[in-house]
């Protein structure tokens, strides 16, 4: 009876977890005029691909996809290198300024300069209107550094001593010894970095809103959603007459289709990082 109860509870939790996503998927594939009636559960009542055809008919979507993929790969790789290198330095007991630097990093998690000073900083650094504004501001995250540092502190220090005896310098120890052993921690923060870069659109709006060649997928999809919400006035948006489009497409259906488009890439990546993600999230949970 206990096993049956456990299976029932786990099944209930699985259903509660999967139902919202299946509902969004069903609405995205359902006819818009039928969606307005409500009552869609986990399967579309009137199947159609018109919602997705509308999304991919907008100009700039392909460019946005390329920039989003490029910023996700670049930001994730550089973020991993920066966080791991700084974490290794902070884990070295002979580094005299590690306590001050750790305190300084921790303060950045609680204190922020605000949006306007940050924008002025980006302007003074001549990052406006450039691809670098997507990568450089988030190159070092205190949270990611502390995750990797906690993992490095749990490694046997004898490994570093053995490498020093063999003549390895600090960079060789980091590259040949520390980096391969911190794979679970790096996979964890890689997922954080990738999701953050992929979902980001507000920085495009602030810094590169007038640069079509630097637009991102999320920014373009946000414009599609706004166009469908205010498109009943009949204005042409990206070559489409939104008054005619709104006669057959509802904002709710477009919103759900956009949700699926931006979610699927992360869902495809997560299964490969899941076991590392669980290991990384338990760092520091038990202290010997």
C-alpha positions in Angstrom: 0.0 0.0 0.0 2.9 2.3 0.7 4.4 1.8 -2.7 1.0 2.3 -4.4 0.6 5.6 -2.4 4.1 6.8 -3.5 3.3 6.0 -7.1 0.0 7.9 -6.9 1.6 10.9 -5.4 4.5 11.0 -7.9 2.0 10.5 -10.8 -0.1 13.4 -9.4 3.0 15.6 -9.2 4.0 14.7 -12.7 0.5 15.5 -14.1 0.5 18.9 -12.2 3.9 19.7 -13.6 3.3 18.7 -17.2 -0.3 20.0 -17.6 0.6 23.7 -17.9 3.2 23.1 -20.6 0.8 20.7 -22.5 -1.9 23.3 -22.2 0.3 26.0 -23.7 1.3 23.6 -26.5 -2.3 22.7 -27.3 -3.4 26.4 -27.4 -0.4 27.2 -29.7 -1.6 24.6 -32.2 -5.3 25.4 -31.9 -7.3 27.6 -34.2 -7.4 31.1 -32.8 -11.1 31.8 -33.2 -11.8 28.5 -31.4 -9.3 29.4 -28.6 -11.4 32.4 -27.7 -14.2 30.0 -26.6 -11.8 28.5 -23.9 -11.9 25.0 -22.7 -8.6 23.9 -24.3 -7.0 21.2 -22.2 -4.0 19.1 -23.3 -4.9 18.7 -27.0 -6.0 21.2 -29.7 -9.7 21.1 -30.6 -9.0 22.5 -34.1 -5.4 21.8 -35.2 -3.7 24.5 -37.2 -0.2 25.8 -37.9 -1.3 29.3 -38.7 -0.1 30.7 -35.4 3.5 29.6 -36.1 3.3 30.7 -39.8 2.4 34.2 -38.6 5.4 34.3 -36.2 7.9 33.2 -38.8 6.6 35.5 -41.4 7.9 38.6 -39.7 11.1 40.2 -40.9 14.2 40.0 -38.7 13.3 36.7 -37.1 16.2 34.8 -38.8 18.7 37.5 -37.9 17.4 37.5 -34.3 17.8 33.7 -34.1 21.4 33.9 -35.3 22.3 36.7 -32.8 20.5 34.9 -30.0 22.4 31.6 -30.7 25.7 33.5 -31.0 25.3 35.5 -27.8 24.2 32.4 -25.9 27.3 30.4 -27.0 29.7 33.3 -26.6 28.3 34.5 -23.2 28.2 31.0 -21.8 31.7 30.0 -22.8 33.3 33.3 -21.7 31.2 33.3 -18.5 32.4 29.8 -17.6 36.1 30.7 -18.2 35.8 33.9 -16.1 33.9 32.4 -13.2 36.2 29.3 -13.0 39.4 31.4 -13.2 38.3 33.8 -10.5 36.9 31.0 -8.3 40.3 29.2 -8.5 42.1 32.4 -7.5 39.8 32.9 -4.5 40.3 29.3 -3.4 44.1 29.7 -3.2 45.0 30.1 0.5 48.2 32.0 -0.4 46.2 34.7 -2.2 46.4 37.6 0.3 43.4 39.6 -1.0 40.9 36.8 -1.3 38.9 37.8 1.7 38.5 41.4 0.5 37.7 40.3 -3.0 35.1 37.7 -1.8 33.4 40.4 0.3 33.4 42.8 -2.6 31.8 40.2 -4.9 29.2 39.3 -2.2 28.2 42.9 -1.9 27.4 43.1 -5.6 24.7 40.5 -5.0 22.8 42.9 -2.7 23.7 46.4 -4.0 23.0 47.7 -7.5 23.7 51.0 -9.1 20.4 51.1 -10.9 19.4 51.2 -14.5 20.4 54.8 -15.4 23.9 54.6 -14.0 24.4 51.3 -15.7 23.2 52.7 -19.0 25.6 55.7 -18.6 28.4 53.2 -17.9 27.7 51.3 -21.1 27.7 54.5 -23.0 31.0 55.7 -21.5 32.5 52.3 -22.4 31.4 52.7 -26.0 29.4 49.5 -25.9 26.1 50.9 -27.2 25.3 49.6 -30.6 27.7 46.7 -30.4 27.5 42.9 -29.9 29.9 43.2 -26.9 27.1 44.8 -24.8 25.4 41.4 -24.7 28.5 39.6 -23.3 30.8 41.9 -21.3 28.3 43.2 -18.6 27.5 39.7 -17.4 31.0 38.2 -17.8 31.5 37.8 -14.1 28.6 36.7 -11.8 29.3 36.5 -8.0 26.8 33.7 -7.6 28.5 31.6 -10.3 31.9 32.3 -8.8 30.8 31.1 -5.4 29.3 27.9 -6.8 32.6 27.0 -8.5 34.7 28.0 -5.5 32.6 25.8 -3.2 33.3 22.9 -5.5 37.0 23.6 -5.7 37.3 23.9 -1.9 35.9 20.3 -1.7 38.7 18.9 -3.9 41.7 17.4 -2.2 44.5 20.0 -2.0 47.0 17.2 -2.5 46.2 17.3 -6.2 47.5 20.8 -6.5 50.5 20.1 -4.4 51.4 17.1 -6.6 51.1 19.3 -9.7 53.4 21.9 -8.1 56.0 19.3 -7.3 55.9 18.2 -11.0 56.7 21.8 -11.9 53.2 23.1 -12.9 52.5 26.8 -12.5 49.1 28.2 -11.4 47.7 28.3 -14.9 48.7 24.8 -15.6 47.1 23.6 -12.3 43.9 25.5 -13.2 43.8 24.2 -16.8 45.0 20.6 -16.3 43.8 19.7 -12.8 41.0 22.0 -11.5 39.0 22.6 -14.7 38.4 18.9 -15.6 37.4 18.1 -12.0 34.8 21.0 -11.8 32.6 19.7 -14.6 29.5 19.3 -12.5 29.8 22.9 -11.2 30.5 24.3 -14.6 27.6 22.4 -16.2 25.3 23.9 -13.5 26.3 27.5 -14.2 26.4 26.8 -17.9 22.7 26.2 -17.7 22.2 29.4 -15.8 24.2 31.4 -18.2 22.6 29.9 -21.3 19.1 30.4 -20.1 19.8 34.0 -19.1 21.4 34.8 -22.4 18.7 33.1 -24.4 15.8 34.7 -22.7 17.2 38.2 -22.5 15.6 40.9 -24.6 15.5 44.0 -22.5 19.2 44.8 -23.1 18.5 44.7 -26.9 15.7 47.1 -26.3 17.9 49.5 -24.3 21.2 49.3 -26.2 20.6 48.0 -29.7 16.9 48.7 -30.4 17.8 50.7 -33.5 20.3 48.2 -34.8 18.4 45.6 -36.9 21.6 43.6 -37.5 22.0 43.1 -33.7 18.4 42.2 -32.9 17.7 39.1 -30.9 15.0 36.4 -31.3 13.3 37.3 -28.0 13.2 41.0 -28.9 11.7 40.2 -32.3 9.1 37.9 -30.8 8.2 40.6 -28.3 7.5 43.0 -31.2 5.4 40.3 -32.8 3.3 40.0 -29.7 2.9 43.7 -29.3 1.9 44.0 -33.0 -0.8 41.4 -32.6 -2.1 43.1 -29.4 -2.3 46.6 -31.0 -2.7 45.5 -34.6 -6.5 45.9 -34.8 -6.0 49.5 -36.1 -5.0 48.1 -39.5 -1.5 49.4 -39.6 1.1 47.5 -41.6 3.8 45.9 -39.4 6.8 44.3 -41.1 4.8 44.1 -44.4 1.7 42.5 -42.8 -1.6 44.3 -42.4 -2.4 43.6 -38.8 -6.0 44.5 -39.2 -6.5 41.6 -41.5 -4.3 39.3 -39.4 -6.3 40.0 -36.3 -9.4 38.7 -38.0 -8.0 35.2 -37.8 -5.3 35.3 -35.1 -5.8 36.1 -31.4 -3.1 37.5 -29.2 -3.5 34.5 -26.8 -2.7 32.0 -29.5 0.4 34.0 -30.7 1.5 34.4 -27.1 1.4 30.6 -26.5 3.2 29.9 -29.8 6.0 32.4 -28.9 6.3 30.6 -25.5 6.9 27.3 -27.2 9.4 28.8 -29.7 11.6 30.3 -27.0 11.2 27.3 -24.6 12.0 24.4 -26.9 15.8 25.1 -27.3 16.3 25.1 -23.5 14.2 21.9 -23.1 16.5 20.2 -25.7 19.7 21.2 -23.8 18.5 20.5 -20.3 18.4 16.6 -20.4 22.1 16.5 -21.3 23.0 18.7 -18.2 20.4 17.3 -15.8 22.8 15.0 -13.8 25.4 17.7 -13.6 22.8 20.3 -12.6 21.5 18.1 -9.7 25.1 17.6 -8.5 26.0 21.2 -8.7 22.9 22.4 -6.9 23.8 20.3 -3.8 27.2 21.9 -3.5 27.8 23.1 0.1 24.6 21.3 1.3 26.7 19.0 3.6 29.9 20.1 5.3 32.3 17.6 6.8 
